[in-house]
Amino acid sequence: MESESQTIVAKAAGLLMASTILSRILGYSRDILIAAAYGQTRMTDAYLAAFSIPDFLYSLLVAGVVTAAFVPVFSGYINTDRRDEGWEVASTVYNIAGAAMLCGILTAWVLAPVIVRRWLVPGFEPEYMTLTVTMTRVMLFQAFFMALNGISTGIQNAHQQFLGPAVASVMYNVMIILFGVVLGKRLGIVGFSVGVTAGAATQFFIQVIGLRRIGMRYRPVFSWRHPGVRRIFALMVPVLLSYSLTQAGLFVQQNMTSSLPGGALAAVRWAQRLMQMPISIFAITLVTALYPTLTGQAARGEVDALKSSFTYGLRTIFYITMPCAIGLAVLSQPVVGLLYQRGNFTADDTVLTANTLVFFCLGLFAQGGVLLMNRVFYAMQDTWMPVIIGAGSMLLNIALNYLLIGRMGTGGLALAYSIAGLVSLVFLLVFTRRKIGAYGGKKLMASLAKTLGIALVMGAAVYAASSAVGTWLADSGGKSALAAQAGVGIVVGGLVYFGLSVFLKVEEVDTVKRMIRRMRHAS
């Protein structure tokens, strides 16, 4: 990819990274408040399980459609100076998605008790099943606003506008915390679920400002016969199938986890969120910034540029996420203890969550790679291949869940997730080569091997430094000791990793520097 395009992507990624870090800090603050107030118990299990049906509706009706179908088609109109047609398509998608979401919410409201008791968490005690149903119904309204948010973000990203959606995502967590704290005394943990819906609504109203700035021309139309809309429908069929299968896999995992002791579901979710932190901060921001470039290159038939763009992105994702995975696994105990161990969150809860986190970290870099490779196919308006590979990965994940949960508990669920992600990435890379030809696979693997070697050396240094600090402060205990272990480990790891990278002349260092400079400017 040309250096100018790399600079644009790095600038956008830096801006997104800054906002994502702030949003993640607020998100973890929200989780810390919940963990301290309610512990890692069936009550927190119920709160986390209540997201399942609203998330399913959003994923089924909007999430994949925006990424895989709407953005490539809409970008095609924007990049070929057919803006009026693009706005007609966008308006139609808004209207159809909103109507479909309202129908889905009404249906889910009625069926929530049956879904929760029979399929979602059959292992819960009756009182917690009832609590899950209550919070599910409250959060269902979130799905409507998240649908509008998803489309709005796609429109702004297609215009290379990233600030509005970034600010909106920050306010989402602010509202959850505010409502949870204010309503907590009267409604308990249900107050946080009210905040989820309020946060999604606030997020959308902020996005409206950005849409007006880029000249959004909304119309109350249902032009379902428009060629662009029909193209979106054609592209979304396999995506809907893919997301349905993915959600089915998550339902199966949650179903199985509900049979474990109370708090197991929360341990899996919180460990997974910690694992996803580097993916959200680095991988998703880079993929989001790169995706408009990929769709534009694909629309113009620039195959060589497309190859250069995605391999550049993949090398950068590996370079950033691999040390994060190894460092997070090594520092799992002090990190989880430092973040969550307070109030009703006990030392035993820390051990369970940390052990689960280690197994999630094994597939961290692969999950980042899968995000990008799926976007490569979507940019070429090929939505079937990610579906087929994703379906196979989901089936493998379910099979491994059944195989490992009895022996390893929550760690088995995390390991199954990691293995399935690695297999999915391998197949995506293989079929990408079949579709567009050679893309420098040897260079990519050489970069991956070099990155892994440096990251392993870094991991050994982090372990030695953290262990030394832990031994030195063994008698003091408390948060200060955990903070020292984590802090020293991170500093030593960063110095070793970037020092070796510069010494070995790793190309991706320059990209990271540009992203950091842009992040500083954004802040």
C-alpha positions, 0 to 999 in steps of 0.5 A, a space after each residue: 500500500 502506498 505510504 500516503 494511504 498508510 498515513 491516512 490509515 494510521 491517523 484514523 487508527 490513532 484517533 480511534 485508538 484514543 477514543 477506544 482507550 477512554 471508552 474501555 477505561 469507562 467500560 472497565 470502571 462499569 464492570 469494576 463497580 458491578 463486581 464490587 457491588 454484586 461479586 462474581 455471583 449468579 446475580 452478575 451472571 443474570 445481568 450478563 446473560 440478559 445481554 444475549 437476546 438484545 445482542 442477538 437481535 442486533 447481530 442478526 438484523 444489523 451488525 453484519 449487514 452494515 459491515 458486510 453489505 451496507 458499507 461496501 455498497 454505500 461506499 461504491 456510490 460515494 466513491 463514484 460520485 453518485 451521492 443522491 443514490 447513496 442517500 436513497 439507499 441509506 434512508 431505505 436501510 434505516 427504515 427497513 432495519 428500524 421496522 424489522 428491529 421493532 418487530 424483533 423486539 416485540 417478539 422477543 419481549 413476549 418469548 423472553 421467559 421461554 427463551 431464558 428458561 429453556 435455552 439460555 440459562 436452564 441451569 439458573 435457579 428460578 429467582 435468577 431466571 426471573 431476574 434475567 427475564 426482567 433485565 432482558 426486557 429492559 435491554 431490548 430497547 437498546 437493540 433498536 438504538 444500536 441498530 440506528 447506531 450501527 448504520 450511522 457509524 457505517 455512513 460516517 466511516 465511509 466518509 472517513 469520519 471517525 470522531 463522531 462515532 468514537 465520542 458516541 461510544 464513550 458516552 454509552 458507558 458514561 450513561 451506564 455508569 450514571 444510571 447504575 449508580 443513581 438507580 442502584 439503591 432502588 433497583 439494584 443491578 437492574 439499574 445498570 440495565 436501564 443505563 444500557 438502554 439510555 446509553 444506546 439512545 444517547 449514543 445515537 443522538 450524538 451520531 445525528 450531529 455527525 450525520 448532519 455535518 456530512 450532509 446526510 439526506 434522510 428520506 422516509 422511503 422504502 425503495 426496496 426495489 432499488 438496485 443498491 438495496 437489492 444488492 445489499 439484500 443479496 449480500 446480507 443473506 449469507 451474513 445473516 446465516 453466519 451471525 445466526 450460527 455465531 449467536 447459536 454457538 454463544 447460546 450453547 456456550 452460555 447454556 453449558 456455563 449455566 450448569 457450572 457454579 455461580 459466577 462461572 458465566 461472569 468469569 468467562 465474560 470478564 476474562 473475555 473482555 480483558 482479552 478483547 481489550 487489545 483487540 478493541 484498542 488496536 485491532 478493531 481501530 486499525 480494521 475500522 480505519 482500513 476498511 474504507 480504503 479496502 472497499 474503495 480499492 476493491 470498487 476501483 479494481 485495484 487488486 495489487 493495492 488491496 493485497 498490499 493494504 490488507 497484508 500491511 494491516 495484518 502484519 500490524 495487527 500481529 505485531 501489536 496483539 501478540 505481545 499483548 496476548 503473552 503479556 496479559 497471560 503472564 500478568 493475568 493474576 495481578 491484572 485481574 486482582 488489581 482491576 476487580 478484587 474489591 468489595 464482594 469480588 473475592 481472591 477465589 474469583 480472581 484466580 478463576 477469572 485469571 486462569 480463564 484469561 490465560 486460555 483466551 490469550 492463546 487465540 488473541 492474535 488470531 481473533 484480530 486477524 479474523 476481523 481483518 480477513 473477514 473485512 477483506 472478503 466483505 470489501 470484495 462483496 464476497 460474503 459467503 466465504 466468511 460465512 462458510 468458514 465461520 460456520 465451520 469454526 462455530 461447530 468446532 467451537 461447540 464440539 470442543 466446548 463439550 469435550 473440554 468443559 468437564 475437564 477444564 471448566 471455564 478454562 476449557 470454554 476459553 481454550 475452545 474459543 482460541 482454537 476455533 479462532 486459530 483454525 478460522 484464520 488459517 482457512 481465511 488466509 488460504 481461501 484469500 490466496 485462492 481468490 486473489 492470488 499470491 499476496 506475499 505469504 512468505 513475507 507475512 509468515 516471516 514477519 509473524 515468526 519474528 514477532 512471535 520470537 520477540 514476544 516470547 523473549 518479552 514474555 520471559 522478561 515480564 515473568 522474571 520482573 513480575 515474579 521478582 517484584 511479587 517476591 519482594 513485596 510478598 509481605 505487603 500484599 494489597 493493591 499496591 503489590 498487585 499494581 507494582 507487579 503489573 506496572 513493572 511487568 508492563 514497563 519491562 515488557 514494553 522496553 524489551 519488545 520495542 527495543 528488540 523491534 528497533 534493533 531487528 528493524 521490524 517494519 511495523 514499528 513505524 506504523 505504531 509510531 504514527 498511530 501513537 502520534 495521532 493518538 496524542 494529537 487526538 487527546 
